[in-house]
Amino acid sequence: MEYSNSIEKIGTGLVCSLETFKGAKVELVKRLSGFNGLSVYKDGKVRKIEIKTMQNSDKWIAINGVRAIDKLFFERDYWIYFVLLPENVVVVTKALAFIQTQLEISNTKEELIELEQWMNLSKKLTKHKKFKFTPKINVTFPIPLRKLYKDFEDYKDKFSNSVIEIWQNSDNWKLIYKSEKYNEF
């Protein structure tokens, strides 16, 4: 089956359903925001959510545009919700921590410092110019998302600060995993 906008809509619908089930209000935002939506909880906590729906390939993601790349690497309230179809599984991650764990990089590594310099230069160059950069980063996961989900007990210690929850919806939402180390609320 070919990937389409309808698959993305199913993923977005599942994430909205999950966040509503958890007591949050979801507001979808414009495409140029660098993320898909805001999840606002009753206590005032806000998550900037990027939704990545995976029907067939679960080994990589693309992050497109200066804003999205900037939010992924430099904003602490940025989350990626991976939706696995047809399993109806949502893997809730702290975006930067998850990417760092998957790729085994840290904040002190040269790659992040160089990326920040590149982002700042890209913003500066496009601020008053008539051309715009549209950068794209492809992130290839050493541990594909379905393998991570299916064998999570094998990876729990490694991902305990980056995979925050795993949920599945068959008839109702069922919490499969919740990080004991991470406490947002």
N, C-alpha and C positions, 0 to 999 in steps of 0.2 A: 504494500500500500504506500502511495506517495505522500510525502509530507506536504501539508497545506495549512492555510490560515485557519481552517476548521479544526485542525488538530491543536493549534495554538489556542483557539477559543475554548476547547474542551479543557486544556490545562489551566487556563485562566479561571474558568468556571469552577474547577475543583479547588484551586487555591482560595478563591473567594468563599466558597462553601466551607472550607476548613477554617479560615479565619473567622467567619461568622459563627461557626460552631464553637470556637474558642472564646467568643465574646467580643471580638473586634469589629470595627466598622472599616470596610475596605473602600478606598476611593481610587479608581483607575485614573491615570494621568496621561497627558499628551506624550506622544512618542518621543519627542525631543527632550524629555525630562532626564533621560538616561536610566530610567527604570520603569516598570509597568504600573506600580501602584503604591499607595500608602496604606498601611494597616494601622489603625488608631485604636488603642485599647482604652478601656474605661478609666484607667489610672493615669492616662496621658502619655504613655509610652507610644512611640511611633517607630514603625519599621518601614524603610524604603525597600520595596520588594521587586526583584527581577525574577521573572518566571521563565524557566527553561523547560519546555515540554519535549520529552524524548519518547518517540514511538519505536524507532528502530535503533538508531545509533545512540549510544550512551557513553561514548568514549571521548567526546570533545564538545566544547561550546565555543561560540564566537561572541566576542564583546565588540560592538560596533560604535564608533563615534567617540569624540573627545570627552563628552559629558559622561557617557557610560563607563569608559575606562577610568576616568578621574574618580567617579563615585566608587567603583569597584576597589580601587587600590588605596584611596585616601579618605573615604568616609566610613566611620565606625558603625553607623546605623544602617548599613547596606546589607541586605540579605538576598540570597539566591534560594528559590524554592524550585527544586527539580521535580518535575512530574513525570512519572514513568507510566506509559500507556502500553498495553491495555490493563496493566496491573492495578491502576488507580492508586498508586503509591506516591506520596509527597515526602521528599527528603528535604527538611528545613535546615539550611546552613547559614552560618555567619560567613558572608561572601569571602572576604579577604583571608580569614583564618582557614577556610576550606581550600581555597586555591593554594595557599602557602603549604598546607599539610599535604595536599595531593602532589605538589611539585617539589616539596621539601626545600622551600626557601623561607627566609625570615626577613623581618623588617630591617635588619642590619646589613643584609646582603647588597652587593653592588647593583644587582638587577633592579631592585626597587628604587634605589637612589638614582640610577640612570633613567629609569622610567619616569620618575618625578621630574627630573630635569627636562626630559623630552616633552612631557606634558606641558610644563610651564612655557617652554619655547614654542610649542605648537599653538598654545593659547595666545601668546604674545604676537606671533606671526599672523594669526588670523583675525586678531582684534580689530585692526584698522585697514585690512587689506580687502580686495575684492574677490579673493579666492579663499576657499576653505579646505582644510584637510579633513578627510573622512577616514581616520585610522580604524583598523580592525585588528583585534588580537584573537588568534585561535589558541585555545588552551586544550591540550591533549592530556587526558587523565590516565595515569599509569594504572589506576584501579577504576574500571568502568562502574558507572552508577548502579547497574543491576547487580553486579558482583558485590559491590559494597553493601547494598541492601540485603541481598540473599545471605551473605556470609558476614553480617555485621559483627557478630560475636568475635570473629577473628580480628576485626579492625577497631573494636570499640575503644581500646586504650589510646590508639593513635589519633582517632578522630573525636575524642570526647569534648574538646573545646571548639570544634568546628561543625560537627553534625549535632544539631541541638535537639531535633525531634525527627521521628519517622512515623508517618501516619498512613493508614490504608482505609479506603472506602469501598466496601462491598454493598451493604445496605445502609450502614451507619459508619461514622468515623470511629476508627479504633487506633489508639496510641500503641505503636509497636515498640518505640524506644524514646526515652527522654534522658538527656544528659544530666547526670548528677553533679557534674563539675560546673556547668554553666547555669547561672541564675540571673536572668534579665529582670524579672519582675519581683 
